[in-house]
């Protein structure tokens, strides 16, 4: 089928990640990646980061754009979803929505070959939680620390908060290459002649302020 390219982004937490990947029928061939903890600077810097990556690769536009749509930071999810939709519409290319917890938990599972759980701080004494094992992705949950410990046993837990007996995600923040290679068949099945930007919606898991006001 020939070589294709995909641009993938993530602003689900305090980190900003962006990568451009070349792939063929079976694997990722080449990559250029950026990741940095930017906290409240994400919205100001993301477009500049993407422009720099495109310039370094001499790529006018990729064949596919992808990114994490949540759960995670409300502001971060809104940002990444908006950028994915806009680029998909402007470039007239398809977009691939990625569940943040599935990507993160697969990254650690693949790297360590252990049942892995990822817990992103969701505030209000709860966490957005999802895991990966030989059986695949568990799905996403919005639960307390106590519920998480009761529900998920024998998992190696990673979190973006420093919690006793949990591994700290900032020490090894996930990149996208292993997950995209895991989804290589799906990538190759995407018809790059059409855009689907209207189908990309954020996965908040909780009501937004506007919803509560209604």
JOCOR-V897648 format. One record per helix or strand of 2 or more residues. SS is the DSSP state (A for helix, B for strand). FROM is the first residue (numbers start at 1). TO is the last residue. If there is no record, write none. Layout:
ss=SS from=FROM to=TO
ss=SS from=FROM to=TO
This chain:
ss=B from=4 to=10
ss=B from=15 to=23
ss=B from=28 to=37
ss=A from=39 to=57
ss=B from=64 to=68
ss=A from=74 to=91
ss=B from=94 to=98
ss=A from=100 to=112
ss=B from=116 to=121
ss=B from=127 to=133
ss=B from=136 to=137
ss=B from=141 to=143
ss=A from=145 to=151
ss=B from=156 to=159
ss=B from=167 to=168
ss=A from=169 to=171
ss=A from=177 to=182
ss=A from=184 to=189
ss=A from=197 to=199
ss=A from=209 to=213
